[in-house]
Amino acid sequence: MTRALALLFALVVMLASLVPFYWLINTSLKTGAELSSGSLYPGSASLQNYVEVLQDEDFLTALVNSLIVGVVTTSLALLLASFAAYALARLKLPRKGIILGLVLSVTTFPVIAIAAPMFKIWSDIGLYDTLPGLIIPKLTFALPMAIFVLTSFFREIPFELEESALIDGASPFTAFRKVILPLAVPGIATTAILVFISVWNEFLLAVTLTSTPEARTVPVAIAYFSGTSDFDHPIGTISAASVLVTLPLLVLVLVFQKRIVAGLTAGAIKG
């Protein structure tokens, strides 16, 4: 009975998650008056919206910008967070709990509180409307989350493995690079996915710190979609663009599914 209820609950959660995405795909395949029909499936499915989106140079530029910002920010976050997390998990530092708490508190800081000051500072120093001007603040918020996840994972790796490498003559950095990091691949993959999704979907900083299509990311580019007239709301093209933007995230999750599950469940079972 308990198993049946658990399966029923999982089915309900799965449907609740998939229905909005199905509705997005359904809308993206509609054109003309059919967009406002509210039907559960398109009467005559068309790829016209996708063709229009892929022919939009501003959208393609934004897609490339999002990839650059996402990959660079994620790479820097993993590089810096791996060293910081190793120190917090392995070294005998005073007040490690307080340090980790302060690091994690950065993720709860409201972005809207710094958006206006950053706009002024970035304008003064020449970083406004540039990709580096997006990477730096996004990294500021991505790094604490990466440190927290990796710290939890590094703590679960047996210290005896690292100790054996040190006894065999390896330096601490060599032990970290050749022993700890290979064992932490599931946690690193999990962290990379979480950071990339967070950076890919971020909107407030991206819209505040950019003003031209050359520096906009995908969420901002979609927000600036316009119809054929002032009274035309481009629901179809927005839906098609949203589907295209979601696909890279789905591919990442499907490819690294096993590593993500391993990373998220690390340390869940003691014994």
C-alpha positions as CSV (number, residue, x, y, z in Angstrom):
1,M,0.0,0.0,0.0
2,T,2.8,2.4,0.9
3,R,4.7,1.6,-2.3
4,A,1.5,2.2,-4.3
5,L,1.0,5.6,-2.7
6,A,4.6,6.5,-3.3
7,L,4.3,5.6,-7.0
8,L,1.0,7.5,-7.3
9,F,2.7,10.6,-5.7
10,A,5.7,10.3,-8.1
11,L,3.3,10.0,-11.0
12,V,1.4,13.2,-9.9
13,V,4.6,15.1,-9.5
14,M,5.9,13.9,-12.9
15,L,2.6,15.0,-14.6
16,A,2.7,18.3,-12.8
17,S,6.2,18.9,-14.2
18,L,5.5,17.7,-17.7
19,V,2.2,19.3,-18.4
20,P,3.5,22.9,-18.6
21,F,6.3,21.8,-20.9
22,Y,3.8,19.9,-23.1
23,W,1.6,23.1,-23.2
24,L,4.7,25.1,-24.3
25,I,5.5,22.7,-27.1
26,N,1.8,22.6,-28.1
27,T,1.6,26.4,-28.3
28,S,4.9,26.6,-30.3
29,L,3.4,24.3,-33.0
30,K,0.3,26.6,-33.5
31,T,0.0,29.6,-35.8
32,G,-2.6,32.3,-36.5
33,A,-5.9,32.2,-34.8
34,E,-5.2,28.7,-33.5
35,L,-2.8,30.2,-30.9
36,S,-5.8,31.5,-28.9
37,S,-8.0,28.4,-29.3
38,G,-6.8,26.7,-26.1
39,S,-6.9,23.2,-27.7
40,L,-4.9,20.4,-26.2
41,Y,-3.1,19.7,-29.5
42,P,-2.5,21.7,-32.6
43,G,-5.0,21.2,-35.4
44,S,-2.3,21.5,-38.0
45,A,1.1,21.4,-36.5
46,S,3.6,23.8,-38.0
47,L,7.3,24.6,-37.5
48,Q,6.8,28.1,-38.7
49,N,7.5,29.6,-35.3
50,Y,10.8,27.7,-35.0
51,V,11.9,28.8,-38.5
52,E,11.2,32.4,-37.5
53,V,13.1,32.1,-34.3
54,L,16.1,30.5,-35.9
55,Q,16.2,33.2,-38.6
56,D,16.3,35.9,-35.9
57,E,19.9,37.0,-35.8
58,D,19.4,38.7,-32.4
59,F,18.2,35.4,-30.9
60,L,21.1,33.4,-32.3
61,T,23.5,36.0,-31.0
62,A,21.9,35.8,-27.6
63,L,22.1,32.0,-27.7
64,V,25.9,32.2,-28.3
65,N,26.2,34.8,-25.5
66,S,24.4,32.5,-23.1
67,L,26.6,29.6,-24.0
68,I,29.8,31.7,-23.5
69,V,28.6,33.2,-20.2
70,G,27.3,29.8,-18.9
71,V,30.4,27.8,-19.8
72,V,32.9,30.4,-18.6
73,T,31.0,31.1,-15.3
74,T,30.6,27.4,-14.6
75,S,34.2,26.6,-15.3
76,L,35.5,29.4,-13.1
77,A,33.0,28.4,-10.3
78,L,34.2,24.8,-10.4
79,L,37.8,25.7,-10.4
80,L,37.6,28.2,-7.5
81,A,35.0,26.2,-5.6
82,S,37.0,22.9,-5.7
83,F,39.9,24.5,-3.8
84,A,37.7,26.4,-1.3
85,A,35.5,23.3,-0.7
86,Y,38.6,21.1,-0.2
87,A,39.9,23.5,2.4
88,L,36.6,23.7,4.2
89,A,36.2,19.9,4.1
90,R,39.7,18.7,4.9
91,L,41.8,21.4,6.6
92,K,41.6,22.1,10.3
93,L,40.3,25.7,10.1
94,P,38.8,27.5,13.0
95,R,35.1,28.4,12.7
96,K,34.6,26.4,9.5
97,G,30.9,26.2,10.1
98,I,30.6,30.0,10.4
99,I,32.7,30.5,7.2
100,L,30.5,28.1,5.2
101,G,27.4,29.7,6.6
102,L,28.7,33.2,5.5
103,V,29.5,31.8,2.1
104,L,26.1,30.3,1.7
105,S,24.4,33.4,2.8
106,V,25.5,35.2,-0.3
107,T,23.1,33.0,-2.3
108,T,20.2,34.4,-0.3
109,F,21.1,38.0,-0.9
110,P,18.5,39.7,-3.1
111,V,19.9,40.5,-6.6
112,I,17.6,43.5,-7.0
113,A,19.4,45.2,-4.1
114,I,22.7,45.4,-6.1
115,A,21.3,45.7,-9.6
116,A,21.2,49.5,-9.7
117,P,24.6,50.1,-8.0
118,M,26.2,47.6,-10.3
119,F,24.6,49.4,-13.3
120,K,26.3,52.6,-12.2
121,I,29.7,51.0,-11.4
122,W,29.8,49.0,-14.6
123,S,28.9,52.1,-16.6
124,D,31.7,54.0,-15.0
125,I,34.4,51.4,-15.5
126,G,33.4,50.2,-19.0
127,L,32.0,46.8,-18.2
128,Y,28.4,47.7,-19.0
129,D,26.9,45.8,-21.9
130,T,29.8,43.4,-22.2
131,L,30.0,39.6,-21.6
132,P,32.7,40.0,-18.8
133,G,30.3,42.4,-17.2
134,L,27.8,39.6,-17.0
135,I,30.2,36.8,-16.0
136,I,31.6,38.6,-12.9
137,P,28.3,39.1,-11.0
138,K,26.9,35.8,-12.1
139,L,30.1,34.1,-10.8
140,T,29.6,35.9,-7.5
141,F,26.3,34.2,-6.9
142,A,27.2,30.9,-8.5
143,L,30.4,30.4,-6.5
144,P,28.9,30.1,-3.0
145,M,26.4,27.4,-4.2
146,A,29.2,25.5,-5.8
147,I,31.4,25.7,-2.6
148,F,28.5,24.4,-0.5
149,V,27.7,21.4,-2.7
150,L,31.3,20.4,-3.2
151,T,32.1,20.8,0.5
152,S,29.4,18.3,1.4
153,F,30.7,15.9,-1.2
154,F,34.4,16.1,-0.3
155,R,33.5,15.3,3.4
156,E,32.2,11.9,2.3
157,I,35.4,10.8,0.6
158,P,37.4,8.6,3.0
159,F,40.5,10.5,4.3
160,E,42.4,7.2,4.3
161,L,42.7,7.3,0.5
162,E,44.3,10.7,0.6
163,E,46.5,9.7,3.6
164,S,47.8,6.7,1.6
165,A,48.8,8.9,-1.3
166,L,50.6,11.2,1.1
167,I,52.5,8.3,2.7
168,D,53.5,7.1,-0.8
169,G,55.2,10.5,-1.3
170,A,52.5,12.5,-3.1
171,S,52.3,16.2,-2.3
172,P,49.0,17.5,-0.9
173,F,48.2,19.1,-4.3
174,T,49.0,15.8,-6.2
175,A,46.8,13.9,-3.8
176,F,44.0,16.4,-4.3
177,R,44.4,16.2,-8.1
178,K,44.9,12.5,-8.6
179,V,42.9,11.0,-5.7
180,I,40.2,13.5,-4.5
181,L,39.1,15.0,-7.8
182,P,38.5,11.7,-9.7
183,L,36.4,10.4,-6.8
184,A,34.5,13.6,-6.7
185,V,33.4,13.5,-10.4
186,P,29.7,12.8,-9.5
187,G,29.6,15.8,-7.2
188,I,31.5,18.0,-9.7
189,A,29.0,17.0,-12.4
190,T,26.1,17.7,-10.1
191,T,27.5,21.1,-9.2
192,A,28.3,22.0,-12.9
193,I,24.7,21.2,-13.9
194,L,23.2,23.3,-11.0
195,V,25.5,26.2,-11.7
196,F,25.0,26.2,-15.4
197,I,21.2,26.0,-15.1
198,S,21.2,28.9,-12.6
199,V,23.4,31.0,-14.9
200,W,21.5,30.1,-18.0
201,N,18.1,31.1,-16.5
202,E,19.3,34.3,-14.7
203,F,17.3,37.3,-16.0
204,L,17.6,40.3,-13.6
205,L,21.3,41.0,-13.9
206,A,21.3,40.2,-17.6
207,V,18.6,42.7,-18.4
208,T,20.0,45.4,-16.1
209,L,23.6,45.2,-17.3
210,T,23.0,45.0,-21.0
211,S,21.3,47.3,-23.5
212,T,22.1,45.9,-27.0
213,P,21.5,42.6,-28.8
214,E,25.3,42.0,-29.0
215,A,25.5,41.4,-25.3
216,R,22.1,40.1,-24.3
217,T,21.5,36.5,-23.2
218,V,18.7,34.3,-24.2
219,P,16.2,35.1,-21.4
220,V,16.5,38.8,-22.2
221,A,16.3,38.3,-25.9
222,I,13.0,36.4,-25.5
223,A,11.6,39.2,-23.4
224,Y,12.4,41.6,-26.2
225,F,10.5,39.6,-28.9
226,S,8.0,41.7,-30.7
227,G,5.1,40.9,-33.0
228,T,4.3,42.2,-36.5
229,S,2.5,45.2,-34.9
230,D,2.3,47.0,-31.5
231,F,-0.9,45.0,-30.7
232,D,0.5,41.6,-31.7
233,H,1.9,39.5,-28.9
234,P,4.2,36.9,-30.3
235,I,3.1,33.9,-28.2
236,G,4.1,31.4,-30.9
237,T,7.6,32.5,-31.4
238,I,8.2,33.0,-27.6
239,S,7.0,29.5,-27.0
240,A,9.3,28.1,-29.8
241,A,12.2,30.1,-28.4
242,S,11.5,28.8,-24.9
243,V,11.5,25.2,-26.1
244,L,14.8,25.7,-27.9
245,V,16.3,27.3,-24.8
246,T,15.1,24.4,-22.6
247,L,16.6,21.7,-24.9
248,P,20.3,22.2,-23.9
249,L,19.3,21.8,-20.2
250,L,17.3,18.6,-20.9
251,V,20.2,17.2,-22.9
252,L,22.7,17.9,-20.0
253,V,20.4,16.3,-17.4
254,L,19.8,13.2,-19.6
255,V,23.5,12.8,-20.4
256,F,24.7,13.2,-16.8
257,Q,21.6,11.7,-15.2
258,K,23.5,8.9,-13.3
259,R,26.2,11.3,-12.1
260,I,23.7,13.8,-10.9
261,V,21.8,11.2,-8.9
262,A,25.1,9.9,-7.4
263,G,26.1,13.5,-6.5
264,L,22.8,14.5,-5.0
265,T,22.6,11.3,-2.9
266,A,26.2,11.3,-1.7
267,G,26.3,11.1,2.0
268,A,22.6,10.3,2.3
269,I,23.4,6.8,3.6
270,K,25.7,6.3,6.5
271,G,27.1,3.0,7.6
